[in-house]
């Protein structure tokens, strides 16, 4: 079983003068059907948050994809990819276009020669995509401007998150963010990265100003808020996706830290986003195009 939610927009010509415009956003989970082979007339950033799958080059050569990872879908370039049919993956995607895409490409933020990009983590990308899903609420008069700003934010976040970047992100924090949704204790996280718990606490406090437990919790709850607001996954499924096997414990923890129960949080946030979930996805051979 897979789940999908998506929304597409039609920005006006004046909004295109912002440089970047968002054409659509989507969240998908599960063993999704393959996409393509197909060609689009705009850019898409597909962010794989968890799971694994494959991506094929135009000549048909398949490359394994393991989360966290980014797939660049470029205008006019054939693409073909899919999640593992047994385990699936969790993905978010943003469709965008605009004259600034050429500048971002020249600066190396969009990489035509590198359609598959390993990422250190997807936390910042999730934040930017979350802004787009929240802006997609029905009747939002600032929809085009808010989503355009979030696309700029997304491109910067993806550049910083590249696994080979030496940006000011701390490698220990990047490793923790990458593994945040695994059901591991702080001691197990430390062992996974070849550190003692004390050394991990020192490194995280130096880099993030908090304990490893609080750092991991912030990432987990941030993603839980996104899933509650933008999907109809049961609370128990949300809990599992962010690393908690006991949904009752997750609900108590969420309520204590966020100030409201997960169900009430969803009632306040999720109902503002039109579309909802379904078990169907658009025909991959007939995708939405710029009108």
VOPAGU-2260 file (C-alpha; in pm, 1 decimal, decimal comma):
REM VOPAGU-2260
SITE   aa  ch    i         X         Y         Z
SITE  UNK   A    0       0,0       0,0       0,0
SITE  UNK   A    1     130,9     342,5     -88,7
SITE  UNK   A    2       2,5     691,1     -11,0
SITE  UNK   A    3      33,9    1013,1    -203,5
SITE  UNK   A    4     -68,5    1376,2    -163,2
SITE  UNK   A    5      11,7    1643,4    -417,5
SITE  UNK   A    6     -97,0    1989,1    -523,9
SITE  UNK   A    7     -12,9    2180,1    -841,5
SITE  UNK   A    8     -22,1    2557,7    -899,7
SITE  UNK   A    9     -37,0    2790,8   -1200,7
SITE  UNK   A   10     159,3    3108,4   -1117,3
SITE  UNK   A   11      83,7    3417,3   -1321,8
SITE  UNK   A   12     339,3    3583,7   -1553,6
SITE  UNK   A   13     412,8    3848,9   -1292,5
SITE  UNK   A   14     498,7    3577,6   -1038,7
SITE  UNK   A   15     747,5    3428,0   -1283,6
SITE  UNK   A   16     940,6    3753,0   -1253,9
SITE  UNK   A   17    1024,1    3649,9    -896,4
SITE  UNK   A   18    1292,6    3433,7   -1059,0
SITE  UNK   A   19    1169,3    3101,4    -927,3
SITE  UNK   A   20     809,7    2983,4    -909,9
SITE  UNK   A   21     673,4    2669,9    -748,6
SITE  UNK   A   22     455,4    2462,7    -979,2
SITE  UNK   A   23     370,0    2184,3    -736,5
SITE  UNK   A   24     454,7    1988,7    -424,7
SITE  UNK   A   25     393,4    1631,6    -318,1
SITE  UNK   A   26     457,5    1379,5     -42,0
SITE  UNK   A   27     461,4    1006,8    -111,8
SITE  UNK   A   28     522,2     702,8     107,6
SITE  UNK   A   29     545,9     332,1      45,9
SITE  UNK   A   30     630,8      93,7    -238,5
SITE  UNK   A   31     541,7     345,9    -509,2
SITE  UNK   A   32     506,4     249,9    -876,2
SITE  UNK   A   33     802,8     343,3   -1098,3
SITE  UNK   A   34     805,2     685,5   -1265,0
SITE  UNK   A   35     882,4     712,6   -1636,0
SITE  UNK   A   36    1054,4     689,1   -1864,7
SITE  UNK   A   37     925,0    1041,5   -1928,9
SITE  UNK   A   38    1034,3    1397,5   -2002,0
SITE  UNK   A   39     911,5    1714,7   -1827,4
SITE  UNK   A   40     935,3    2078,1   -1929,0
SITE  UNK   A   41    1042,1    2204,0   -1585,3
SITE  UNK   A   42    1266,6    2116,6   -1289,8
SITE  UNK   A   43    1174,2    1876,9   -1009,7
SITE  UNK   A   44    1368,7    1811,2    -689,9
SITE  UNK   A   45    1279,9    1466,1    -554,6
SITE  UNK   A   46    1407,9    1426,5    -197,4
SITE  UNK   A   47    1421,4    1066,9     -72,4
SITE  UNK   A   48    1403,2    1081,9     307,0
SITE  UNK   A   49    1402,2     710,5     390,6
SITE  UNK   A   50    1422,3     378,5     206,8
SITE  UNK   A   51    1590,3     274,4    -113,5
SITE  UNK   A   52    1526,3     225,3    -482,5
SITE  UNK   A   53    1687,4     293,7    -819,0
SITE  UNK   A   54    1736,0     556,8   -1086,2
SITE  UNK   A   55    1804,2     495,3   -1455,3
SITE  UNK   A   56    2009,1     708,9   -1694,6
SITE  UNK   A   57    1871,6     787,6   -2042,8
SITE  UNK   A   58    2064,9     488,8   -2181,0
SITE  UNK   A   59    1888,6     255,7   -1934,6
SITE  UNK   A   60    2172,2     201,8   -1685,7
SITE  UNK   A   61    2031,0     162,1   -1333,6
SITE  UNK   A   62    2197,2     308,6   -1023,7
SITE  UNK   A   63    2095,4     218,4    -667,4
SITE  UNK   A   64    1940,0     500,6    -462,9
SITE  UNK   A   65    1973,8     490,7     -84,3
SITE  UNK   A   66    1824,6     758,7     138,3
SITE  UNK   A   67    1898,5    1031,1     215,5
SITE  UNK   A   68    1933,0    1131,9    -148,0
SITE  UNK   A   69    1824,3    1386,4    -407,1
SITE  UNK   A   70    1706,8    1315,5    -760,9
SITE  UNK   A   71    1724,8    1609,7   -1002,9
SITE  UNK   A   72    1467,8    1587,3   -1282,8
SITE  UNK   A   73    1567,7    1837,4   -1550,6
SITE  UNK   A   74    1357,0    1986,2   -1828,7
SITE  UNK   A   75    1394,8    1802,9   -2156,5
SITE  UNK   A   76    1599,4    1518,9   -2004,4
SITE  UNK   A   77    1443,1    1169,0   -1987,0
SITE  UNK   A   78    1421,6    1023,4   -1637,3
SITE  UNK   A   79    1312,8     689,7   -1494,1
SITE  UNK   A   80    1324,0     590,1   -1126,9
SITE  UNK   A   81    1140,8     391,7    -863,2
SITE  UNK   A   82    1131,3     280,4    -502,5
SITE  UNK   A   83    1219,6     -71,6    -396,9
SITE  UNK   A   84     900,5    -269,6    -467,3
SITE  UNK   A   85     918,5    -446,6    -130,8
SITE  UNK   A   86    1033,5    -182,2     116,0
SITE  UNK   A   87     939,3     138,6     -67,7
SITE  UNK   A   88    1066,2     481,6      28,6
SITE  UNK   A   89     947,7     814,7     167,0
SITE  UNK   A   90     983,1    1106,4     -73,9
SITE  UNK   A   91     892,6    1470,8    -111,5
SITE  UNK   A   92     905,6    1651,0    -442,6
SITE  UNK   A   93     884,2    2010,3    -558,9
SITE  UNK   A   94     820,7    2114,4    -920,6
SITE  UNK   A   95     960,7    2457,3   -1011,2
SITE  UNK   A   96    1074,7    2676,9   -1297,5
SITE  UNK   A   97    1178,9    3035,0   -1367,4
SITE  UNK   A   98    1466,2    3238,3   -1509,9
SITE  UNK   A   99    1671,0    3199,1   -1190,0
SITE  UNK   A  100    1714,1    2827,3   -1255,8
SITE  UNK   A  101    1996,8    2909,7   -1498,2
SITE  UNK   A  102    2174,0    3115,7   -1231,5
SITE  UNK   A  103    2135,2    2844,7    -967,3
SITE  UNK   A  104    2273,1    2596,1   -1220,9
SITE  UNK   A  105    2571,1    2818,6   -1295,3
SITE  UNK   A  106    2640,9    2849,2    -921,0
SITE  UNK   A  107    2629,1    2470,6    -876,2
SITE  UNK   A  108    2307,3    2450,4    -676,3
SITE  UNK   A  109    2135,3    2259,5    -957,6
SITE  UNK   A  110    2362,9    1996,2   -1112,2
SITE  UNK   A  111    2268,0    1880,1   -1462,7
SITE  UNK   A  112    2562,5    1639,4   -1474,2
SITE  UNK   A  113    2473,0    1484,1   -1139,7
SITE  UNK   A  114    2110,1    1368,9   -1141,2
SITE  UNK   A  115    2157,8    1157,5    -824,5
SITE  UNK   A  116    2308,8    1339,5    -525,8
SITE  UNK   A  117    2378,5    1167,9    -190,7
SITE  UNK   A  118    2273,6    1386,5     102,5
SITE  UNK   A  119    2401,6    1402,8     457,8
SITE  UNK   A  120    2046,7    1459,1     586,6
SITE  UNK   A  121    1711,7    1598,6     472,4
SITE  UNK   A  122    1605,1    1796,2     780,8
SITE  UNK   A  123    1644,6    2142,9     626,5
SITE  UNK   A  124    1489,4    2029,4     297,9
SITE  UNK   A  125    1188,8    1894,1     490,1
SITE  UNK   A  126    1151,5    2233,6     656,2
SITE  UNK   A  127    1145,6    2416,2     322,7
SITE  UNK   A  128     903,9    2167,4     167,2
SITE  UNK   A  129     688,6    2190,9     477,6
SITE  UNK   A  130     658,1    2565,8     417,0
SITE  UNK   A  131     524,9    2492,7      69,8
SITE  UNK   A  132     266,4    2241,2     193,9
SITE  UNK   A  133     147,1    2485,8     458,9
SITE  UNK   A  134     128,6    2768,1     205,3
SITE  UNK   A  135     -90,5    2540,7      -8,7
SITE  UNK   A  136    -385,4    2585,3     224,7
SITE  UNK   A  137    -698,9    2682,4      40,5
SITE  UNK   A  138    -751,3    3051,7     -18,2
SITE  UNK   A  139    -401,4    3162,5      81,2
SITE  UNK   A  140    -359,0    3501,5     -93,8
SITE  UNK   A  141      20,8    3478,0     -60,5
SITE  UNK   A  142      48,5    3130,1    -213,0
SITE  UNK   A  143     271,9    3213,7    -510,3
SITE  UNK   A  144     508,8    3443,3    -320,2
SITE  UNK   A  145     541,9    3214,8     -16,5
SITE  UNK   A  146     605,2    2905,9    -226,7
SITE  UNK   A  147     855,9    3090,2    -448,2
SITE  UNK   A  148    1051,0    3198,4    -141,0
SITE  UNK   A  149    1048,9    2840,5     -13,8
SITE  UNK   A  150    1194,0    2711,9    -343,3
SITE  UNK   A  151    1490,9    2946,6    -298,2
SITE  UNK   A  152    1524,4    2814,3      57,8
SITE  UNK   A  153    1502,3    2456,0     -65,4
SITE  UNK   A  154    1783,4    2497,8    -318,8
SITE  UNK   A  155    2012,3    2642,0     -51,9
SITE  UNK   A  156    1919,2    2364,1     192,6
SITE  UNK   A  157    1991,8    2095,2     -65,4
SITE  UNK   A  158    2328,2    2250,9    -147,4
SITE  UNK   A  159    2424,6    2253,0     220,0
SITE  UNK   A  160    2302,5    1896,3     266,7
SITE  UNK   A  161    2516,9    1744,9      -7,5
SITE  UNK   A  162    2712,9    1460,1     143,9
SITE  UNK   A  163    3037,0    1584,7     -11,8
SITE  UNK   A  164    3001,6    1946,1     100,3
SITE  UNK   A  165    3232,5    2100,9     356,5
SITE  UNK   A  166    2979,1    2367,2     459,5
SITE  UNK   A  167    2967,9    2470,2     820,3
SITE  UNK   A  168    2748,9    2175,1     916,8
SITE  UNK   A  169    2911,1    1958,6    1182,9
SITE  UNK   A  170    2974,0    1601,2    1058,0
SITE  UNK   A  171    2856,7    1456,5    1391,2
SITE  UNK   A  172    2530,2    1650,4    1369,6
SITE  UNK   A  173    2488,6    1549,2    1006,1
SITE  UNK   A  174    2534,5    1182,7    1098,6
SITE  UNK   A  175    2282,4    1210,2    1383,2
SITE  UNK   A  176    2030,4    1384,6    1158,0
SITE  UNK   A  177    2072,2    1112,7     895,5
SITE  UNK   A  178    2003,6     838,4    1151,3
SITE  UNK   A  179    1751,5    1027,8    1365,1
SITE  UNK   A  180    1454,5     807,1    1275,5
SITE  UNK   A  181    1624,0     479,3    1359,8
SITE  UNK   A  182    1497,2     328,5    1688,8
SITE  UNK   A  183    1834,5     372,6    1861,9
SITE  UNK   A  184    1933,6     494,5    2207,0
SITE  UNK   A  185    2189,9     770,8    2246,9
SITE  UNK   A  186    2446,9     506,9    2345,0
SITE  UNK   A  187    2368,0     310,0    2028,8
SITE  UNK   A  188    2399,6     625,1    1816,5
SITE  UNK   A  189    2739,8     687,0    1973,9
SITE  UNK   A  190    2856,3     332,1    1904,5
SITE  UNK   A  191    2727,9     355,7    1546,8
SITE  UNK   A  192    2961,1     651,6    1489,3
SITE  UNK   A  193    3257,2     506,9    1679,7
SITE  UNK   A  194    3221,1     734,8    1983,1
SITE  UNK   A  195    3159,2     697,1    2352,2
SITE  UNK   A  196    2832,1     846,5    2483,4
SITE  UNK   A  197    3032,8    1113,4    2666,1
SITE  UNK   A  198    3220,6    1211,1    2349,3
SITE  UNK   A  199    2892,4    1228,7    2157,1
SITE  UNK   A  200    2736,3    1451,9    2423,7
SITE  UNK   A  201    3035,3    1685,5    2411,4
SITE  UNK   A  202    3032,3    1705,0    2030,5
SITE  UNK   A  203    2657,6    1769,9    2006,2
SITE  UNK   A  204    2656,9    2029,8    2281,6
SITE  UNK   A  205    2945,6    2206,9    2107,6
SITE  UNK   A  206    2776,0    2197,6    1767,7
SITE  UNK   A  207    2408,1    2240,7    1856,4
SITE  UNK   A  208    2403,8    2375,4    2211,2
SITE  UNK   A  209    2189,6    2091,6    2343,8
SITE  UNK   A  210    2209,1    1725,5    2440,1
SITE  UNK   A  211    2201,5    1446,1    2179,2
SITE  UNK   A  212    1860,6    1341,2    2311,0
SITE  UNK   A  213    1713,6    1689,2    2260,8
SITE  UNK   A  214    1876,6    1723,5    1917,7
SITE  UNK   A  215    1730,8    1392,3    1798,2
SITE  UNK   A  216    1395,0    1474,1    1953,3
SITE  UNK   A  217    1373,3    1807,1    1770,8
SITE  UNK   A  218    1435,7    1635,9    1435,4
SITE  UNK   A  219    1184,2    1359,8    1507,7
SITE  UNK   A  220     909,7    1591,4    1626,9
SITE  UNK   A  221     969,5    1830,0    1337,6
SITE  UNK   A  222     914,1    1548,9    1088,3
SITE  UNK   A  223     616,4    1420,7    1288,9
SITE  UNK   A  224     454,0    1765,6    1261,3
SITE  UNK   A  225     508,1    1758,8     884,0
SITE  UNK   A  226     349,5    1414,2     849,2
SITE  UNK   A  227      56,1    1504,7    1073,2
SITE  UNK   A  228      -9,0    1829,0     886,4
SITE  UNK   A  229      32,1    1705,3     530,1
SITE  UNK   A  230     -77,8    1339,6     538,3
SITE  UNK   A  231    -356,0    1124,0     675,6
SITE  UNK   A  232    -123,0     855,1     807,7
SITE  UNK   A  233    -251,5     715,3    1140,5
SITE  UNK   A  234     -74,3     849,8    1446,6
SITE  UNK   A  235      74,9     505,8    1506,7
SITE  UNK   A  236     224,6     507,4    1155,2
SITE  UNK   A  237     364,1     857,2    1208,5
SITE  UNK   A  238     521,4     736,6    1532,6
SITE  UNK   A  239     691,0     445,5    1355,7
SITE  UNK   A  240     819,6     668,7    1075,1
SITE  UNK   A  241     995,2     898,4    1320,5
SITE  UNK   A  242    1146,7     617,3    1526,6
SITE  UNK   A  243     895,4     528,8    1800,3
SITE  UNK   A  244     760,2     174,9    1819,1
SITE  UNK   A  245     514,9     261,0    2100,4
SITE  UNK   A  246     246,6     502,6    1968,1
SITE  UNK   A  247     115,6     575,1    2317,3
SITE  UNK   A  248     460,0     687,2    2431,7
SITE  UNK   A  249     496,5     896,2    2115,6
SITE  UNK   A  250     160,4    1065,5    2180,8
SITE  UNK   A  251     253,3    1147,8    2541,1
SITE  UNK   A  252     594,3    1279,5    2433,8
SITE  UNK   A  253     446,9    1485,5    2149,2
SITE  UNK   A  254     182,1    1632,7    2378,5
SITE  UNK   A  255     436,5    1723,1    2645,2
SITE  UNK   A  256     683,9    1883,3    2405,2
SITE  UNK   A  257     448,9    2044,5    2151,4
SITE  UNK   A  258     171,3    2138,9    2391,3
SITE  UNK   A  259    -109,9    1956,6    2213,9
SITE  UNK   A  260    -191,7    1597,2    2126,7
SITE  UNK   A  261    -101,7    1468,9    1776,8
SITE  UNK   A  262    -468,5    1433,8    1678,3
SITE  UNK   A  263    -546,1    1791,6    1783,4
SITE  UNK   A  264    -232,9    1919,9    1610,7
SITE  UNK   A  265    -350,7    1754,0    1288,9
SITE  UNK   A  266    -700,8    1898,2    1327,9
SITE  UNK   A  267    -555,1    2248,5    1350,4
SITE  UNK   A  268    -301,8    2208,4    1070,0
SITE  UNK   A  269    -394,1    1937,3     823,7
SITE  UNK   A  270    -746,1    2046,6     738,5
SITE  UNK   A  271    -610,6    2362,8     580,4
SITE  UNK   A  272    -434,9    2163,0     306,2
SITE  UNK   A  273    -664,3    2061,7      21,6
SITE  UNK   A  274    -629,4    1739,9    -169,1
SITE  UNK   A  275    -585,4    1476,7      99,9
SITE  UNK   A  276    -444,0    1129,7      50,8
SITE  UNK   A  277    -547,3     866,4    -195,4
SITE  UNK   A  278    -415,4     531,6    -307,7
SITE  UNK   A  279    -382,8     653,0    -668,7
SITE  UNK   A  280    -107,0     850,3    -831,7
SITE  UNK   A  281    -129,3    1037,5   -1161,1
SITE  UNK   A  282     -40,7     843,3   -1472,5
SITE  UNK   A  283     343,9     859,1   -1479,9
SITE  UNK   A  284     330,3     867,3   -1858,6
SITE  UNK   A  285     100,8    1171,5   -1855,0
SITE  UNK   A  286     240,9    1406,2   -1585,6
SITE  UNK   A  287     117,4    1761,5   -1528,2
SITE  UNK   A  288     298,3    2012,5   -1748,0
SITE  UNK   A  289     322,3    2389,2   -1741,8
SITE  UNK   A  290       6,1    2526,5   -1895,9
